[in-house]
Amino acid sequence: MKDGRLVYSTEAGRICPDCSKPASQCVCRKKKKQTKVEGAGLDDGVVRVRREVKGRKGKTVTAVFGLPLEDRDLRDFAKKLKVRCGTGGSVKDGVIVVQGDHRDAIMDEIKKAGYAVKLAGG
């Protein structure tokens, strides 16, 4: 450990390497996540639905980007989509991921909820 920066403390737990604050109080990681989502051009009010395979060992998932909902509401909406598709999924960094290729069913549900939706990707 040449640079001498603190990585873990028994009092605070994990320490952020960028701001040197406890991970629970870190502000720089939250800013990076917000910048990453905003930088992808997702602030135009259109919800995008796309099929993804890359990095998932060949498994197909349907990803939903750009829903203007808070965390709790986003999780509730994701549950509604998973029930409609009859499959599993998750919410991570503001993106709903549903297992399998369910683009049409998900687009129908999003339209019913009153959002403008687009099919993204191929």
N, CA, C and O atoms as CSV, one atom per row, in Angstrom:
chain,resi,resn,atom,element,x,y,z
A,1,MET,N,N,0.852,-1.175,0.000
A,1,MET,CA,C,0.000,0.000,0.000
A,1,MET,C,C,0.894,1.232,0.000
A,1,MET,O,O,1.178,1.800,1.054
A,2,LYS,N,N,1.327,1.635,-1.164
A,2,LYS,CA,C,2.250,2.753,-1.299
A,2,LYS,C,C,1.587,4.110,-1.142
A,2,LYS,O,O,2.171,5.009,-0.537
A,3,ASP,N,N,0.370,4.282,-1.677
A,3,ASP,CA,C,-0.236,5.607,-1.637
A,3,ASP,C,C,-0.812,5.961,-0.266
A,3,ASP,O,O,-1.098,7.131,-0.014
A,4,GLY,N,N,-0.990,4.984,0.626
A,4,GLY,CA,C,-1.396,5.244,1.998
A,4,GLY,C,C,-2.854,5.614,2.177
A,4,GLY,O,O,-3.224,6.123,3.234
A,5,ARG,N,N,-3.686,5.378,1.193
A,5,ARG,CA,C,-5.092,5.740,1.356
A,5,ARG,C,C,-5.837,4.622,2.086
A,5,ARG,O,O,-5.496,3.446,1.957
A,6,LEU,N,N,-6.840,4.999,2.841
A,6,LEU,CA,C,-7.632,4.082,3.640
A,6,LEU,C,C,-8.654,3.378,2.761
A,6,LEU,O,O,-9.342,4.035,1.980
A,7,VAL,N,N,-8.774,2.054,2.869
A,7,VAL,CA,C,-9.697,1.281,2.072
A,7,VAL,C,C,-10.848,0.756,2.923
A,7,VAL,O,O,-11.979,0.671,2.443
A,8,TYR,N,N,-10.580,0.406,4.167
A,8,TYR,CA,C,-11.594,-0.145,5.044
A,8,TYR,C,C,-11.310,0.294,6.469
A,8,TYR,O,O,-10.161,0.349,6.905
A,9,SER,N,N,-12.375,0.603,7.179
A,9,SER,CA,C,-12.260,0.983,8.575
A,9,SER,C,C,-13.260,0.167,9.372
A,9,SER,O,O,-14.386,-0.040,8.919
A,10,THR,N,N,-12.873,-0.300,10.553
A,10,THR,CA,C,-13.800,-1.078,11.371
A,10,THR,C,C,-14.936,-0.211,11.891
A,10,THR,O,O,-15.998,-0.735,12.228
A,11,GLU,N,N,-14.743,1.089,11.964
A,11,GLU,CA,C,-15.802,1.988,12.418
A,11,GLU,C,C,-16.799,2.298,11.303
A,11,GLU,O,O,-18.009,2.265,11.528
A,12,ALA,N,N,-16.309,2.593,10.124
A,12,ALA,CA,C,-17.176,3.059,9.039
A,12,ALA,C,C,-17.422,2.010,7.965
A,12,ALA,O,O,-18.334,2.181,7.156
A,13,GLY,N,N,-16.655,0.944,7.923
A,13,GLY,CA,C,-16.813,-0.056,6.867
A,13,GLY,C,C,-16.026,0.348,5.627
A,13,GLY,O,O,-14.927,0.891,5.738
A,14,ARG,N,N,-16.587,0.085,4.438
A,14,ARG,CA,C,-15.903,0.409,3.186
A,14,ARG,C,C,-15.732,1.918,3.025
A,14,ARG,O,O,-16.601,2.703,3.405
A,15,ILE,N,N,-14.603,2.300,2.459
A,15,ILE,CA,C,-14.285,3.696,2.215
A,15,ILE,C,C,-14.209,3.921,0.711
A,15,ILE,O,O,-13.604,3.127,-0.010
A,16,CYS,N,N,-14.822,4.999,0.239
A,16,CYS,CA,C,-14.782,5.330,-1.185
A,16,CYS,C,C,-13.364,5.748,-1.565
A,16,CYS,O,O,-12.781,6.595,-0.887
A,17,PRO,N,N,-12.793,5.180,-2.629
A,17,PRO,CA,C,-11.427,5.530,-3.014
A,17,PRO,C,C,-11.308,6.933,-3.599
A,17,PRO,O,O,-10.214,7.497,-3.619
A,18,ASP,N,N,-12.414,7.508,-4.077
A,18,ASP,CA,C,-12.352,8.826,-4.699
A,18,ASP,C,C,-12.469,9.962,-3.687
A,18,ASP,O,O,-11.650,10.882,-3.682
A,19,CYS,N,N,-13.494,9.897,-2.827
A,19,CYS,CA,C,-13.713,11.011,-1.898
A,19,CYS,C,C,-13.267,10.702,-0.471
A,19,CYS,O,O,-13.327,11.587,0.383
A,20,SER,N,N,-12.824,9.483,-0.185
A,20,SER,CA,C,-12.335,9.056,1.132
A,20,SER,C,C,-13.379,9.155,2.235
A,20,SER,O,O,-13.036,9.300,3.408
A,21,LYS,N,N,-14.649,9.078,1.862
A,21,LYS,CA,C,-15.729,9.055,2.845
A,21,LYS,C,C,-16.250,7.622,2.937
A,21,LYS,O,O,-16.008,6.822,2.033
A,22,PRO,N,N,-16.964,7.284,4.019
A,22,PRO,CA,C,-17.573,5.958,4.087
A,22,PRO,C,C,-18.504,5.748,2.892
A,22,PRO,O,O,-19.134,6.695,2.422
A,23,ALA,N,N,-18.589,4.524,2.406
A,23,ALA,CA,C,-19.374,4.226,1.207
A,23,ALA,C,C,-20.834,4.641,1.354
A,23,ALA,O,O,-21.467,5.020,0.369
A,24,SER,N,N,-21.372,4.575,2.560
A,24,SER,CA,C,-22.764,4.964,2.769
A,24,SER,C,C,-22.966,6.473,2.643
A,24,SER,O,O,-24.087,6.921,2.400
A,25,GLN,N,N,-21.905,7.264,2.804
A,25,GLN,CA,C,-21.993,8.720,2.716
A,25,GLN,C,C,-21.331,9.273,1.463
A,25,GLN,O,O,-21.204,10.487,1.310
A,26,CYS,N,N,-20.913,8.396,0.577
A,26,CYS,CA,C,-20.211,8.800,-0.637
A,26,CYS,C,C,-21.129,9.593,-1.560
A,26,CYS,O,O,-22.266,9.189,-1.806
A,27,VAL,N,N,-20.646,10.707,-2.063
A,27,VAL,CA,C,-21.432,11.511,-2.989
A,27,VAL,C,C,-20.892,11.415,-4.413
A,27,VAL,O,O,-21.635,11.653,-5.365
A,28,CYS,N,N,-19.645,11.079,-4.574
A,28,CYS,CA,C,-19.055,11.058,-5.912
A,28,CYS,C,C,-19.592,9.905,-6.752
A,28,CYS,O,O,-19.741,10.067,-7.963
A,29,ARG,N,N,-19.885,8.755,-6.168
A,29,ARG,CA,C,-20.425,7.617,-6.922
A,29,ARG,C,C,-21.836,7.921,-7.412
A,29,ARG,O,O,-22.204,7.564,-8.531
A,30,LYS,N,N,-22.624,8.585,-6.564
A,30,LYS,CA,C,-23.985,8.939,-6.956
A,30,LYS,C,C,-23.962,9.915,-8.125
A,30,LYS,O,O,-24.783,9.819,-9.037
A,31,LYS,N,N,-23.023,10.852,-8.095
A,31,LYS,CA,C,-22.900,11.809,-9.188
A,31,LYS,C,C,-22.511,11.105,-10.480
A,31,LYS,O,O,-23.020,11.451,-11.546
A,32,LYS,N,N,-21.616,10.122,-10.402
A,32,LYS,CA,C,-21.192,9.383,-11.592
A,32,LYS,C,C,-22.371,8.631,-12.198
A,32,LYS,O,O,-22.535,8.625,-13.418
A,33,LYS,N,N,-23.202,7.992,-11.357
A,33,LYS,CA,C,-24.353,7.240,-11.857
A,33,LYS,C,C,-25.335,8.177,-12.556
A,33,LYS,O,O,-25.848,7.848,-13.625
A,34,GLN,N,N,-25.600,9.342,-11.962
A,34,GLN,CA,C,-26.520,10.295,-12.564
A,34,GLN,C,C,-25.968,10.813,-13.874
A,34,GLN,O,O,-26.718,10.945,-14.841
A,35,THR,N,N,-24.690,11.107,-13.937
A,35,THR,CA,C,-24.077,11.603,-15.154
A,35,THR,C,C,-24.128,10.551,-16.248
A,35,THR,O,O,-24.362,10.876,-17.412
A,36,LYS,N,N,-23.909,9.282,-15.883
A,36,LYS,CA,C,-23.924,8.205,-16.864
A,36,LYS,C,C,-25.306,8.066,-17.490
A,36,LYS,O,O,-25.415,7.906,-18.706
A,37,VAL,N,N,-26.354,8.123,-16.691
A,37,VAL,CA,C,-27.702,7.988,-17.211
A,37,VAL,C,C,-28.078,9.218,-18.026
A,37,VAL,O,O,-28.669,9.087,-19.098
A,38,GLU,N,N,-27.746,10.414,-17.536
A,38,GLU,CA,C,-28.076,11.635,-18.257
A,38,GLU,C,C,-27.278,11.739,-19.538
A,38,GLU,O,O,-27.789,12.229,-20.545
A,39,GLY,N,N,-26.044,11.289,-19.521
A,39,GLY,CA,C,-25.192,11.377,-20.693
A,39,GLY,C,C,-25.627,10.469,-21.821
A,39,GLY,O,O,-25.188,10.648,-22.956
A,40,ALA,N,N,-26.478,9.501,-21.540
A,40,ALA,CA,C,-26.933,8.575,-22.571
A,40,ALA,C,C,-28.079,9.148,-23.381
A,40,ALA,O,O,-28.621,8.459,-24.245
A,41,GLY,N,N,-28.469,10.412,-23.124
A,41,GLY,CA,C,-29.542,11.040,-23.872
A,41,GLY,C,C,-30.917,10.551,-23.458
A,41,GLY,O,O,-31.825,10.485,-24.287
A,42,LEU,N,N,-31.083,10.212,-22.207
A,42,LEU,CA,C,-32.344,9.656,-21.744
A,42,LEU,C,C,-33.251,10.693,-21.096
A,42,LEU,O,O,-34.263,10.329,-20.497
A,43,ASP,N,N,-32.915,11.970,-21.202
A,43,ASP,CA,C,-33.725,13.013,-20.589
A,43,ASP,C,C,-34.727,13.631,-21.552
A,43,ASP,O,O,-35.230,14.722,-21.284
A,44,ASP,N,N,-35.032,12.975,-22.658
A,44,ASP,CA,C,-35.929,13.558,-23.643
A,44,ASP,C,C,-37.390,13.191,-23.409
A,44,ASP,O,O,-38.247,13.587,-24.200
A,45,GLY,N,N,-37.700,12.451,-22.353
A,45,GLY,CA,C,-39.077,12.111,-22.029
A,45,GLY,C,C,-39.611,10.879,-22.746
A,45,GLY,O,O,-40.788,10.548,-22.604
A,46,VAL,N,N,-38.772,10.201,-23.507
A,46,VAL,CA,C,-39.191,9.003,-24.225
A,46,VAL,C,C,-38.603,7.787,-23.529
A,46,VAL,O,O,-37.404,7.735,-23.254
A,47,VAL,N,N,-39.457,6.810,-23.246
A,47,VAL,CA,C,-39.007,5.566,-22.636
A,47,VAL,C,C,-38.533,4.652,-23.756
A,47,VAL,O,O,-39.211,4.504,-24.772
A,48,ARG,N,N,-37.372,4.041,-23.569
A,48,ARG,CA,C,-36.810,3.170,-24.595
A,48,ARG,C,C,-36.769,1.727,-24.104
A,48,ARG,O,O,-36.401,1.449,-22.963
A,49,VAL,N,N,-37.155,0.818,-24.995
A,49,VAL,CA,C,-37.170,-0.608,-24.691
A,49,VAL,C,C,-36.261,-1.290,-25.695
A,49,VAL,O,O,-36.412,-1.102,-26.902
A,50,ARG,N,N,-35.309,-2.090,-25.198
A,50,ARG,CA,C,-34.428,-2.802,-26.123
A,50,ARG,C,C,-34.095,-4.194,-25.592
A,50,ARG,O,O,-34.190,-4.476,-24.398
A,51,ARG,N,N,-33.702,-5.044,-26.528
A,51,ARG,CA,C,-33.298,-6.409,-26.197
A,51,ARG,C,C,-31.795,-6.426,-26.058
A,51,ARG,O,O,-31.082,-5.862,-26.889
A,52,GLU,N,N,-31.304,-7.075,-25.003
A,52,GLU,CA,C,-29.864,-7.157,-24.754
A,52,GLU,C,C,-29.446,-8.610,-24.572
A,52,GLU,O,O,-30.178,-9.414,-23.996
A,53,VAL,N,N,-28.260,-8.930,-25.071
A,53,VAL,CA,C,-27.688,-10.262,-24.900
A,53,VAL,C,C,-26.248,-10.138,-24.411
A,53,VAL,O,O,-25.756,-11.000,-23.683
A,54,LYS,N,N,-25.586,-9.079,-24.808
A,54,LYS,CA,C,-24.167,-8.897,-24.531
A,54,LYS,C,C,-23.872,-8.889,-23.025
A,54,LYS,O,O,-24.529,-8.186,-22.257
A,55,GLY,N,N,-22.885,-9.673,-22.622
A,55,GLY,CA,C,-22.465,-9.721,-21.231
A,55,GLY,C,C,-23.373,-10.549,-20.339
A,55,GLY,O,O,-23.272,-10.470,-19.115
A,56,ARG,N,N,-24.253,-11.338,-20.927
A,56,ARG,CA,C,-25.199,-12.127,-20.139
A,56,ARG,C,C,-25.139,-13.612,-20.482
A,56,ARG,O,O,-26.110,-14.344,-20.294
A,57,LYS,N,N,-23.997,-14.039,-20.981
A,57,LYS,CA,C,-23.753,-15.443,-21.326
A,57,LYS,C,C,-24.808,-15.988,-22.295
A,57,LYS,O,O,-25.241,-17.133,-22.167
A,58,GLY,N,N,-25.217,-15.164,-23.261
A,58,GLY,CA,C,-26.154,-15.595,-24.281
A,58,GLY,C,C,-27.616,-15.519,-23.883
A,58,GLY,O,O,-28.490,-15.800,-24.703
A,59,LYS,N,N,-27.900,-15.148,-22.647
A,59,LYS,CA,C,-29.281,-15.040,-22.188
A,59,LYS,C,C,-29.871,-13.704,-22.657
A,59,LYS,O,O,-29.213,-12.667,-22.576
A,60,THR,N,N,-31.090,-13.738,-23.139
A,60,THR,CA,C,-31.755,-12.542,-23.634
A,60,THR,C,C,-32.534,-11.873,-22.512
A,60,THR,O,O,-33.230,-12.538,-21.745
A,61,VAL,N,N,-32.414,-10.559,-22.424
A,61,VAL,CA,C,-33.210,-9.768,-21.493
A,61,VAL,C,C,-33.784,-8.571,-22.237
A,61,VAL,O,O,-33.266,-8.164,-23.277
A,62,THR,N,N,-34.851,-8.019,-21.698
A,62,THR,CA,C,-35.444,-6.803,-22.224
A,62,THR,C,C,-35.165,-5.701,-21.217
A,62,THR,O,O,-35.513,-5.818,-20.042
A,63,ALA,N,N,-34.526,-4.617,-21.689
A,63,ALA,CA,C,-34.148,-3.505,-20.817
A,63,ALA,C,C,-35.035,-2.301,-21.110
A,63,ALA,O,O,-35.307,-1.990,-22.270
A,64,VAL,N,N,-35.483,-1.624,-20.055
A,64,VAL,CA,C,-36.330,-0.441,-20.168
A,64,VAL,C,C,-35.573,0.737,-19.574
A,64,VAL,O,O,-35.230,0.733,-18.392
A,65,PHE,N,N,-35.310,1.755,-20.407
A,65,PHE,CA,C,-34.550,2.932,-20.002
A,65,PHE,C,C,-35.425,4.181,-20.048
A,65,PHE,O,O,-36.332,4.282,-20.874
A,66,GLY,N,N,-35.147,5.124,-19.160
A,66,GLY,CA,C,-35.747,6.448,-19.260
A,66,GLY,C,C,-37.105,6.626,-18.627
A,66,GLY,O,O,-37.784,7.607,-18.929
A,67,LEU,N,N,-37.534,5.726,-17.762
A,67,LEU,CA,C,-38.797,5.936,-17.066
A,67,LEU,C,C,-38.609,7.014,-16.006
A,67,LEU,O,O,-37.721,6.894,-15.161
A,68,PRO,N,N,-39.419,8.059,-16.032
A,68,PRO,CA,C,-39.250,9.159,-15.076
A,68,PRO,C,C,-39.913,8.862,-13.739
A,68,PRO,O,O,-40.837,9.564,-13.329
A,69,LEU,N,N,-39.441,7.822,-13.062
A,69,LEU,CA,C,-40.014,7.409,-11.786
A,69,LEU,C,C,-38.934,7.356,-10.717
A,69,LEU,O,O,-37.759,7.145,-11.017
A,70,GLU,N,N,-39.337,7.547,-9.478
A,70,GLU,CA,C,-38.427,7.404,-8.346
A,70,GLU,C,C,-38.196,5.918,-8.073
A,70,GLU,O,O,-38.882,5.070,-8.645
A,71,ASP,N,N,-37.237,5.598,-7.206
A,71,ASP,CA,C,-36.846,4.211,-6.951
A,71,ASP,C,C,-38.018,3.310,-6.576
A,71,ASP,O,O,-38.196,2.243,-7.163
A,72,ARG,N,N,-38.805,3.732,-5.612
A,72,ARG,CA,C,-39.914,2.888,-5.126
A,72,ARG,C,C,-40.946,2.656,-6.228
A,72,ARG,O,O,-41.401,1.531,-6.433
A,73,ASP,N,N,-41.313,3.728,-6.935
A,73,ASP,CA,C,-42.292,3.607,-8.015
A,73,ASP,C,C,-41.737,2.781,-9.171
A,73,ASP,O,O,-42.471,2.039,-9.824
A,74,LEU,N,N,-40.436,2.915,-9.417
A,74,LEU,CA,C,-39.801,2.148,-10.482
A,74,LEU,C,C,-39.835,0.654,-10.169
A,74,LEU,O,O,-40.093,-0.164,-11.052
A,75,ARG,N,N,-39.574,0.299,-8.909
A,75,ARG,CA,C,-39.634,-1.105,-8.502
A,75,ARG,C,C,-41.054,-1.658,-8.610
A,75,ARG,O,O,-41.247,-2.804,-9.015
A,76,ASP,N,N,-42.048,-0.844,-8.246
A,76,ASP,CA,C,-43.439,-1.277,-8.368
A,76,ASP,C,C,-43.824,-1.481,-9.834
A,76,ASP,O,O,-44.505,-2.449,-10.174
A,77,PHE,N,N,-43.383,-0.564,-10.698
A,77,PHE,CA,C,-43.683,-0.690,-12.126
A,77,PHE,C,C,-42.972,-1.905,-12.711
A,77,PHE,O,O,-43.525,-2.597,-13.566
A,78,ALA,N,N,-41.743,-2.169,-12.253
A,78,ALA,CA,C,-41.004,-3.347,-12.719
A,78,ALA,C,C,-41.746,-4.620,-12.317
A,78,ALA,O,O,-41.821,-5.568,-13.099
A,79,LYS,N,N,-42.282,-4.645,-11.126
A,79,LYS,CA,C,-43.043,-5.816,-10.675
A,79,LYS,C,C,-44.256,-6.033,-11.570
A,79,LYS,O,O,-44.579,-7.168,-11.922
A,80,LYS,N,N,-44.923,-4.952,-11.937
A,80,LYS,CA,C,-46.079,-5.030,-12.822
A,80,LYS,C,C,-45.680,-5.623,-14.183
A,80,LYS,O,O,-46.396,-6.456,-14.740
A,81,LEU,N,N,-44.534,-5.183,-14.704
A,81,LEU,CA,C,-44.050,-5.704,-15.983
A,81,LEU,C,C,-43.682,-7.179,-15.883
A,81,LEU,O,O,-43.980,-7.959,-16.788
A,82,LYS,N,N,-43.034,-7.563,-14.784
A,82,LYS,CA,C,-42.626,-8.961,-14.606
A,82,LYS,C,C,-43.837,-9.875,-14.496
A,82,LYS,O,O,-43.827,-10.985,-15.029
A,83,VAL,N,N,-44.878,-9.419,-13.810
A,83,VAL,CA,C,-46.097,-10.210,-13.687
A,83,VAL,C,C,-46.760,-10.353,-15.051
A,83,VAL,O,O,-47.235,-11.432,-15.406
A,84,ARG,N,N,-46.792,-9.264,-15.814
A,84,ARG,CA,C,-47.399,-9.304,-17.158
A,84,ARG,C,C,-46.664,-10.291,-18.059
A,84,ARG,O,O,-47.289,-10.999,-18.848
A,85,CYS,N,N,-45.336,-10.338,-17.942
A,85,CYS,CA,C,-44.541,-11.224,-18.797
A,85,CYS,C,C,-44.404,-12.625,-18.214
A,85,CYS,O,O,-44.023,-13.555,-18.925
A,86,GLY,N,N,-44.707,-12.783,-16.937
A,86,GLY,CA,C,-44.594,-14.092,-16.304
A,86,GLY,C,C,-43.166,-14.550,-16.145
A,86,GLY,O,O,-42.865,-15.731,-16.319
A,87,THR,N,N,-42.284,-13.627,-15.815
A,87,THR,CA,C,-40.871,-13.949,-15.707
A,87,THR,C,C,-40.212,-13.098,-14.624
A,87,THR,O,O,-40.869,-12.264,-14.000
A,88,GLY,N,N,-38.933,-13.307,-14.405
A,88,GLY,CA,C,-38.198,-12.564,-13.401
A,88,GLY,C,C,-37.542,-11.331,-13.982
A,88,GLY,O,O,-37.651,-11.053,-15.176
A,89,GLY,N,N,-36.860,-10.598,-13.121
A,89,GLY,CA,C,-36.164,-9.401,-13.560
A,89,GLY,C,C,-35.654,-8.619,-12.368
A,89,GLY,O,O,-35.708,-9.083,-11.229
A,90,SER,N,N,-35.154,-7.420,-12.650
A,90,SER,CA,C,-34.618,-6.591,-11.580
A,90,SER,C,C,-34.600,-5.134,-12.018
A,90,SER,O,O,-34.869,-4.804,-13.174
A,91,VAL,N,N,-34.271,-4.266,-11.053
A,91,VAL,CA,C,-34.073,-2.844,-11.319
A,91,VAL,C,C,-32.682,-2.490,-10.840
A,91,VAL,O,O,-32.330,-2.759,-9.691
A,92,LYS,N,N,-31.883,-1.884,-11.714
A,92,LYS,CA,C,-30.529,-1.511,-11.347
A,92,LYS,C,C,-30.175,-0.195,-12.029
A,92,LYS,O,O,-30.278,-0.084,-13.251
A,93,ASP,N,N,-29.766,0.785,-11.264
A,93,ASP,CA,C,-29.351,2.090,-11.777
A,93,ASP,C,C,-30.425,2.742,-12.645
A,93,ASP,O,O,-30.104,3.362,-13.659
A,94,GLY,N,N,-31.679,2.610,-12.265
A,94,GLY,CA,C,-32.756,3.238,-13.008
A,94,GLY,C,C,-33.175,2.513,-14.269
A,94,GLY,O,O,-33.946,3.054,-15.062
A,95,VAL,N,N,-32.683,1.300,-14.473
A,95,VAL,CA,C,-33.009,0.511,-15.653
A,95,VAL,C,C,-33.750,-0.749,-15.206
A,95,VAL,O,O,-33.287,-1.470,-14.322
A,96,ILE,N,N,-34.896,-1.004,-15.822
A,96,ILE,CA,C,-35.647,-2.221,-15.529
A,96,ILE,C,C,-35.162,-3.297,-16.488
A,96,ILE,O,O,-35.124,-3.086,-17.700
A,97,VAL,N,N,-34.791,-4.452,-15.943
A,97,VAL,CA,C,-34.343,-5.582,-16.748
A,97,VAL,C,C,-35.299,-6.739,-16.508
A,97,VAL,O,O,-35.465,-7.197,-15.377
A,98,VAL,N,N,-35.934,-7.213,-17.595
A,98,VAL,CA,C,-36.872,-8.332,-17.521
A,98,VAL,C,C,-36.276,-9.489,-18.313
A,98,VAL,O,O,-35.821,-9.298,-19.441
A,99,GLN,N,N,-36.275,-10.675,-17.741
A,99,GLN,CA,C,-35.684,-11.838,-18.394
A,99,GLN,C,C,-36.511,-12.253,-19.606
A,99,GLN,O,O,-37.736,-12.354,-19.536
A,100,GLY,N,N,-35.821,-12.489,-20.715
A,100,GLY,CA,C,-36.482,-12.924,-21.936
A,100,GLY,C,C,-36.777,-11.760,-22.868
A,100,GLY,O,O,-36.604,-10.598,-22.500
A,101,ASP,N,N,-37.225,-12.083,-24.081
A,101,ASP,CA,C,-37.557,-11.076,-25.078
A,101,ASP,C,C,-39.055,-10.793,-25.022
A,101,ASP,O,O,-39.851,-11.508,-25.631
A,102,HIS,N,N,-39.432,-9.754,-24.292
A,102,HIS,CA,C,-40.831,-9.389,-24.097
A,102,HIS,C,C,-41.071,-7.944,-24.514
A,102,HIS,O,O,-41.848,-7.236,-23.874
A,103,ARG,N,N,-40.415,-7.506,-25.571
A,103,ARG,CA,C,-40.495,-6.106,-25.974
A,103,ARG,C,C,-41.920,-5.658,-26.264
A,103,ARG,O,O,-42.323,-4.582,-25.824
A,104,ASP,N,N,-42.687,-6.451,-26.989
A,104,ASP,CA,C,-44.045,-6.041,-27.369
A,104,ASP,C,C,-44.957,-5.899,-26.152
A,104,ASP,O,O,-45.671,-4.905,-26.025
A,105,ALA,N,N,-44.935,-6.879,-25.267
A,105,ALA,CA,C,-45.785,-6.833,-24.070
A,105,ALA,C,C,-45.396,-5.663,-23.165
A,105,ALA,O,O,-46.260,-4.993,-22.600
A,106,ILE,N,N,-44.099,-5.425,-23.033
A,106,ILE,CA,C,-43.628,-4.332,-22.181
A,106,ILE,C,C,-44.001,-2.990,-22.789
A,106,ILE,O,O,-44.408,-2.076,-22.073
A,107,MET,N,N,-43.865,-2.864,-24.103
A,107,MET,CA,C,-44.238,-1.608,-24.760
A,107,MET,C,C,-45.735,-1.333,-24.588
A,107,MET,O,O,-46.130,-0.184,-24.392
A,108,ASP,N,N,-46.563,-2.364,-24.658
A,108,ASP,CA,C,-48.007,-2.193,-24.450
A,108,ASP,C,C,-48.306,-1.687,-23.037
A,108,ASP,O,O,-49.116,-0.778,-22.855
A,109,GLU,N,N,-47.644,-2.285,-22.035
A,109,GLU,CA,C,-47.861,-1.867,-20.646
A,109,GLU,C,C,-47.415,-0.426,-20.421
A,109,GLU,O,O,-48.081,0.328,-19.712
A,110,ILE,N,N,-46.300,-0.047,-21.015
A,110,ILE,CA,C,-45.796,1.319,-20.845
A,110,ILE,C,C,-46.737,2.314,-21.512
A,110,ILE,O,O,-46.982,3.392,-20.971
A,111,LYS,N,N,-47.265,1.964,-22.681
A,111,LYS,CA,C,-48.237,2.839,-23.359
A,111,LYS,C,C,-49.504,2.982,-22.525
A,111,LYS,O,O,-50.079,4.068,-22.446
A,112,LYS,N,N,-49.946,1.877,-21.895
A,112,LYS,CA,C,-51.131,1.931,-21.032
A,112,LYS,C,C,-50.910,2.853,-19.846
A,112,LYS,O,O,-51.843,3.497,-19.365
A,113,ALA,N,N,-49.656,2.915,-19.371
A,113,ALA,CA,C,-49.333,3.781,-18.235
A,113,ALA,C,C,-49.231,5.247,-18.653
A,113,ALA,O,O,-49.110,6.126,-17.800
A,114,GLY,N,N,-49.277,5.518,-19.962
A,114,GLY,CA,C,-49.308,6.899,-20.424
A,114,GLY,C,C,-47.972,7.499,-20.802
A,114,GLY,O,O,-47.856,8.722,-20.887
A,115,TYR,N,N,-46.964,6.685,-21.030
A,115,TYR,CA,C,-45.650,7.188,-21.403
A,115,TYR,C,C,-45.419,7.021,-22.899
A,115,TYR,O,O,-45.945,6.098,-23.522
A,116,ALA,N,N,-44.626,7.926,-23.465
A,116,ALA,CA,C,-44.199,7.775,-24.853
A,116,ALA,C,C,-43.091,6.724,-24.874
A,116,ALA,O,O,-42.152,6.797,-24.082
A,117,VAL,N,N,-43.195,5.758,-25.767
A,117,VAL,CA,C,-42.243,4.637,-25.761
A,117,VAL,C,C,-41.718,4.395,-27.171
A,117,VAL,O,O,-42.438,4.548,-28.157
A,118,LYS,N,N,-40.456,4.015,-27.240
A,118,LYS,CA,C,-39.794,3.714,-28.502
A,118,LYS,C,C,-39.048,2.401,-28.386
A,118,LYS,O,O,-38.552,2.045,-27.318
A,119,LEU,N,N,-38.975,1.693,-29.487
A,119,LEU,CA,C,-38.158,0.494,-29.570
A,119,LEU,C,C,-36.741,0.932,-29.930
A,119,LEU,O,O,-36.530,1.557,-30.969
A,120,ALA,N,N,-35.784,0.612,-29.090
A,120,ALA,CA,C,-34.395,1.014,-29.325
A,120,ALA,C,C,-33.583,-0.190,-29.766
A,120,ALA,O,O,-33.904,-1.325,-29.415
A,121,GLY,N,N,-32.554,0.053,-30.519
A,121,GLY,CA,C,-31.700,-1.033,-30.981
A,121,GLY,C,C,-32.323,-1.763,-32.148
A,121,GLY,O,O,-33.187,-1.224,-32.839
A,122,GLY,N,N,-31.877,-3.012,-32.373
A,122,GLY,CA,C,-32.344,-3.786,-33.519
A,122,GLY,C,C,-33.554,-4.464,-33.252
A,122,GLY,O,O,-34.077,-5.161,-34.122
